[in-house]
Amino acid sequence: MEKQKLKELLDTLHVELEHVDSVDETTQSVLTTLRADMERLMDGKKGTLHEDASLMVRMNGALNHFETDYPKLSMTIQHVLESLAKMGF
């Protein structure tokens, strides 16, 4: 069940990412990394312990980056992080 919820959250996150319009260099980097991480998760690929820890760090960084200007996107990232934590990431 948690995998289905994660997929739904990732789909929602993908839609939210499409609404990010004002993109500076830092935001572009965060978006590129977040999209790559989403693809890996949607493919169901669990990484090594180090890769998964790095994923969580990157997603927390994205959460902090978008918190002020994109609160809905930040909330979706937070839900993804919670779902991943429940799955043992």
C-alpha positions in Angstrom: 0.0 0.0 0.0 2.8 2.4 0.8 4.3 1.9 -2.6 1.0 2.9 -4.3 0.8 6.0 -2.0 4.4 6.9 -2.9 3.6 6.6 -6.6 0.6 8.9 -6.2 2.7 11.4 -4.3 5.4 11.2 -7.0 2.8 11.8 -9.7 1.5 14.8 -7.7 5.1 16.1 -7.2 5.7 15.8 -11.0 2.6 18.0 -11.6 3.8 20.5 -9.0 7.2 20.7 -10.6 5.7 21.7 -13.9 4.3 24.8 -12.1 7.7 26.1 -11.2 8.1 29.0 -13.6 10.8 31.3 -12.2 14.0 29.3 -12.4 17.4 30.6 -11.4 20.6 28.5 -11.7 20.2 27.0 -8.2 16.5 26.2 -8.7 17.3 24.6 -12.0 19.9 22.4 -10.3 17.5 21.4 -7.5 14.8 20.6 -10.1 17.1 18.5 -12.3 18.2 16.4 -9.3 14.7 16.1 -7.9 13.4 14.9 -11.2 16.2 12.3 -11.5 15.5 11.1 -8.0 11.8 10.8 -8.8 12.5 8.7 -11.9 14.6 6.3 -9.8 11.9 6.0 -7.2 9.1 5.6 -9.8 11.1 2.8 -11.4 11.1 1.1 -8.0 14.9 1.2 -7.7 16.2 1.2 -4.1 19.8 2.3 -3.9 22.5 1.4 -1.5 22.3 2.7 2.0 24.5 5.7 1.1 22.5 6.4 -2.1 19.2 6.4 -0.1 20.7 8.6 2.6 21.8 11.0 0.0 18.4 10.9 -1.6 16.8 12.0 1.7 19.4 14.8 2.1 18.7 16.0 -1.4 14.9 15.9 -0.9 15.2 17.8 2.4 17.3 20.4 0.6 14.7 20.7 -2.1 12.0 21.1 0.6 14.0 23.9 2.2 14.7 25.5 -1.2 11.0 25.7 -2.3 9.5 26.3 1.1 9.0 30.1 0.8 8.1 30.5 -2.9 6.3 27.2 -3.6 4.5 26.1 -0.4 2.3 23.5 -2.2 5.4 21.9 -3.8 7.2 21.9 -0.4 4.2 20.2 1.2 4.2 17.5 -1.5 7.9 16.9 -1.0 7.3 16.6 2.8 4.6 14.0 2.1 7.0 12.1 -0.2 9.7 12.2 2.6 7.2 10.8 5.1 6.2 8.0 2.8 9.8 7.1 2.1 10.5 7.1 5.9 7.7 4.6 6.4 9.2 2.5 3.7 12.5 2.4 5.4 14.5 4.9 3.4 
